[in-house]
Each structure stands twice: as structure tokens, then as C-alpha cells.
Amino acid sequence: MSSPSPTQTKRKVSSDDALALWREYKATGSLQVRNRLVMTYAPLVKYIVFKKVRELPARCEVEDFISCGLEALIASIDRYDPEKGATLEQFAWTRIHGAVLDELRRQDWAPRSLRRWERDIARAREQFTGVHGRRPTREELAESLSITVEDLRRREDDISVSDVTSLNTLVISDEETTVERLDTIATQDVRLDPEHAATASEAKDRFRSAFERLPRREREVAVLLYVKNLTLREIGEILGVSESRVCQIHSQLKRTLKQQLADDAVLFSAVG
């Protein structure tokens, strides 16, 4: 099965036309109208799924992910609220992407594949350091693992993404000084206010999507700093760059996320 290209996901209707169709569906409850919306955005499901295909082990059926993506699309049509500012396509993208990630976690593929590689990479790095008195370069690490540098980069990238999606996750503080666990957002308010709970959940989904759009190096720095709890100096040694360069990358990723998640500033200000 060939992967659809981004151009194949272009809609035959504008955002305004889709909104008009959605309003008709909400006013009439017509399944025929809803199905027109589903057919309009169905290519988006395939596009998101095939973007994740390279992370799937052979035992996973692509159809399972397309099915859960279509369910998320239908749910997003039912739950969409245009007053919150996002287009239907933007809202659906977040929901579909989150559903695909949830299905990946449900099938429990990461611990058996990526975690084994994570241990092997850590062991190879420690052995090299013990012998040579310094951390290996990426080229030296790849050689010790008998894989190419590109294979090592890809595996480290997958490990970084897996680490972040396994968190409740990270969030930029309102002062743009720290990245925190997103599960610290106003927990008592969540219990008392179901609407706030739903909004917080949507904010988490948006953060995950924004994080995965960051350049690979910025994701690596975030995971090493906030998940692995390494210092800037240690991160620099692992990545083969100076401590000041790590600081620059860190600052850039915070600025990028802050800009992309500006609409969630009120939620994020609840983080200490």
C-alpha cells in the first residue's frame, strides 16, 4: 500500500464551506451530512497514519490505525466547537493524531523494540567511555553498535518521540523559563470543572503535536534535559556540541513552543 502524499489530503471544500456543512449537520442531525464531512476529511486520516508507518512493527495492521483514526474523525465532528477558534480540520488533526498515538501505546510496541535499543545505545556509550575516558561521537557510537550513523539517528529520534509521548507530557511555563510536566496543570480545578478538564486534555494534545513538529535536535535536548535529567554539559557531550550551543537550542525550542501554543497561555500560567 503506497503512502499518500500531502497534496492528496487537500480538501475539495474551503474551511468556510466545511463550517457551513458542519452547522447543517448540527442543526439537522443528518447522518448523510455528517458522512459528507467524513468523506471530506478521510484523506487526513490516511496521511497521519502513513506518517507514522515507519514506527510500526510488522505485527501491527495499518488498517487498525486507519480505523481508530476514522473513529476519532467522527468524534471530532461531533465535539467540534467553532467558538474556540480552530478550524474543523485543525481540531480533527489533533484528535486523529492523538488517537493514533493512543493506539500505538495500546499495542505496547515501544517497550519491546525501542527500549531494547535505548539500553543497547546506553551500554555502548558507557563501554566506550570506560575504555577511552570520554564519550563517543555519534560516528564512533554507530560503529560500536555495527549500524550506520543514519540508523543511529533514526533510532535516537524514535526513542525521543516515544519518551515524550509516554509522559503526561511537558509544558512551557508562562514566564518561558521552564518546561514542566503537563500533569501539573490545575489538578484540583480539573476535578471540579469538567469543562476545564476537557480543555486541559485538548491542550495536552496540542502540545504533543507541537513537540513532534520541532527539529530533531531540539526534541533530543528537551528529552535529555527534562526526561533524562541530564545537565547542559552532559547533553553537549552526548550530542557532540558545546554547552553554550545546547543552551541556544534549549532557548530556541522554548520560544518555538511558546509561539505555537500561545492560545493555551491561560492554561500554562497555572503551572508553577
C-alpha positions in Angstrom: 0.0 0.0 0.0 1.5 3.3 -1.1 1.7 6.3 1.2 -0.5 9.2 0.3 1.3 12.5 -0.3 0.4 15.7 1.5 -1.2 17.0 -1.7 -3.6 14.1 -1.7 -5.1 15.4 1.6 -6.2 18.8 0.2 -9.9 19.4 0.7 -12.4 19.9 -2.1 -14.2 22.4 0.2 -12.9 25.5 1.9 -12.9 26.0 5.7 -16.0 28.2 5.3 -17.8 25.6 3.3 -16.9 22.9 5.8 -18.1 25.0 8.6 -21.4 25.6 6.8 -21.8 21.8 6.3 -21.0 21.2 9.9 -23.6 23.7 11.0 -26.1 22.0 8.8 -25.2 18.7 10.5 -25.6 20.1 14.0 -28.9 21.7 13.1 -30.4 18.6 11.4 -28.5 15.7 12.9 -28.4 14.2 9.4 -26.0 11.3 9.1 -25.9 11.9 5.4 -24.4 15.4 6.0 -22.0 14.0 8.6 -20.9 11.4 6.2 -20.1 14.1 3.7 -17.8 15.7 6.3 -16.2 12.3 7.0 -15.5 11.7 3.3 -14.1 15.3 3.0 -11.6 14.7 5.8 -10.9 11.0 5.4 -7.7 11.6 3.5 -6.4 13.3 6.5 -6.6 10.1 8.5 -4.6 8.2 5.9 -2.0 10.9 5.8 -1.5 11.0 9.6 -1.3 7.1 9.8 1.2 6.8 6.9 3.3 9.5 8.6 3.7 7.0 11.5 4.1 3.8 9.4 7.8 3.7 9.7 7.4 3.4 13.5 5.1 0.4 13.3 6.4 -3.2 13.8 5.3 -5.7 11.2 2.7 -7.3 13.5 0.7 -4.0 13.5 -2.0 -3.8 10.9 -2.2 -0.4 9.3 -6.0 -0.9 9.0 -6.2 -0.9 12.8 -4.8 2.6 12.9 -6.9 3.9 10.0 -10.0 2.5 11.8 -9.2 4.3 15.1 -8.3 7.4 13.1 -11.7 7.4 11.4 -13.4 6.9 14.8 -11.5 9.9 16.1 -12.6 11.9 13.0 -16.3 11.2 13.6 -15.9 12.0 17.3 -14.2 15.3 16.4 -17.0 16.3 14.1 -19.5 15.6 16.9 -17.4 17.5 19.5 -16.2 20.4 17.4 -16.8 23.9 18.8 -16.1 26.7 16.3 -16.2 29.3 19.1 -12.8 28.0 20.3 -11.1 29.4 17.2 -9.8 26.3 15.5 -11.0 25.2 12.1 -12.7 21.8 11.9 -9.6 20.4 10.1 -7.3 21.7 12.8 -9.4 20.2 15.5 -9.8 16.9 13.6 -6.0 16.7 13.1 -5.3 16.9 16.8 -7.9 14.3 17.6 -6.8 11.9 14.9 -3.1 12.2 15.7 -3.8 11.6 19.4 -5.9 8.6 18.6 -3.2 7.0 16.5 -0.6 7.6 19.3 -3.0 6.1 21.8 -3.4 3.0 19.6 0.4 2.7 19.4 0.6 2.8 23.2 -2.3 0.3 23.5 -0.5 -2.2 21.3 2.6 -1.8 23.6 5.2 -1.8 20.8 7.7 0.6 22.3 9.0 -1.4 25.3 10.0 -4.4 23.2 11.6 -2.5 20.3 12.8 1.0 21.2 13.6 0.2 24.9 15.9 -2.6 23.9 17.7 -0.1 21.5 17.8 2.5 24.2 19.6 0.0 26.6 22.0 -1.1 23.8 22.9 2.5 23.0 23.4 3.4 26.6 25.6 0.3 27.2 27.7 1.0 24.1 28.2 4.6 25.2 29.2 3.6 28.7 31.7 0.9 27.4 33.3 3.4 25.1 33.6 6.0 27.8 35.2 3.4 30.2 37.8 2.5 27.6 38.6 5.9 26.1 37.9 8.2 29.1 35.4 10.3 27.0 32.0 10.0 25.4 31.9 8.7 21.9 31.0 10.8 18.9 27.9 9.7 17.0 30.1 8.1 14.4 32.0 6.1 17.0 28.8 5.1 18.7 27.3 3.9 15.5 30.4 1.9 14.7 30.4 0.2 18.1 26.7 -0.8 17.5 27.5 -2.0 14.0 24.9 0.3 12.4 25.1 3.3 10.2 25.1 6.8 11.6 21.7 7.4 9.8 20.3 4.3 11.5 21.5 5.6 14.9 20.0 9.0 14.3 16.6 7.4 13.4 16.6 5.2 16.4 17.5 8.0 18.7 14.8 10.1 17.1 12.2 7.4 17.7 13.3 7.0 21.3 13.0 10.7 21.9 9.4 10.8 20.5 8.5 7.7 22.5 9.8 9.3 25.7 7.7 12.3 25.2 4.5 10.5 24.2 4.9 8.3 27.3 4.8 11.4 29.6 1.6 13.2 30.5 4.0 15.5 29.0 5.9 18.7 29.0 4.7 22.3 29.0 6.3 25.8 28.8 5.7 27.9 31.8 4.1 31.3 31.3 7.4 33.1 32.0 9.0 31.0 29.3 11.7 29.9 31.8 11.0 26.2 32.3 9.3 23.2 30.8 7.2 21.3 33.2 5.1 18.1 33.3 1.7 18.9 31.8 0.0 16.8 34.5 0.7 19.7 37.0 -2.0 21.8 35.3 -4.5 22.8 38.0 -5.4 19.3 39.1 -8.0 20.4 41.7 -9.7 22.5 39.1 -9.9 19.5 36.7 -11.8 17.6 39.4 -14.2 20.4 40.0 -14.7 21.6 36.4 -15.3 19.1 33.7 -15.1 21.8 31.0 -11.6 22.7 32.3 -10.7 19.0 32.2 -11.7 18.8 28.6 -9.8 22.0 27.7 -6.7 20.7 29.5 -6.8 17.4 27.6 -7.0 19.3 24.3 -4.0 21.4 25.4 -2.0 18.3 26.1 -2.9 17.0 22.6 -1.8 20.3 21.0 1.4 20.2 23.0 2.3 16.7 21.8 1.6 17.7 18.2 3.7 20.9 18.5 6.5 19.0 20.2 6.7 16.4 17.4 7.0 19.3 14.8 10.2 20.5 16.5 13.5 19.8 14.7 15.0 16.5 15.9 17.9 18.2 17.7 15.5 20.3 19.8 13.5 17.3 20.7 16.7 15.5 21.8 17.7 18.3 24.0 14.2 18.5 25.7 14.1 14.8 26.4 17.7 14.6 27.7 17.1 17.7 29.9 13.6 17.1 31.2 13.1 13.3 30.9 16.6 12.0 31.5 17.5 14.9 33.9 21.0 15.5 32.4 22.9 18.7 32.7 23.6 21.0 29.8 27.3 19.9 29.9 26.3 16.2 29.8 23.9 16.8 26.9 26.6 18.7 25.0 29.0 15.7 25.4 26.3 13.3 24.2 25.4 15.4 21.1 28.9 16.5 20.4 28.3 20.2 20.8 29.3 22.8 23.3 27.3 23.6 26.5 26.6 27.1 25.1 25.2 25.5 21.9 22.9 23.3 24.0 21.7 26.4 25.8 20.9 28.1 22.5 19.0 25.1 21.3 17.1 24.9 24.6 16.1 28.6 24.3 15.0 28.2 20.7 12.8 25.2 21.5 11.1 27.2 24.3 10.5 30.1 22.1 9.1 27.9 19.3 6.7 26.1 21.6 5.6 29.3 23.3 4.7 30.8 19.9 2.9 27.7 18.7 0.9 27.3 21.9 0.1 31.0 22.5 -3.6 30.2 22.6 -3.0 28.0 25.7 -1.2 30.7 27.7 -4.0 30.8 30.3 -3.8 27.1 31.0 0.0 27.2 31.0 0.1 30.1 33.5 -1.4 27.7 36.1 1.9 25.8 36.1 4.3 26.9 38.8 
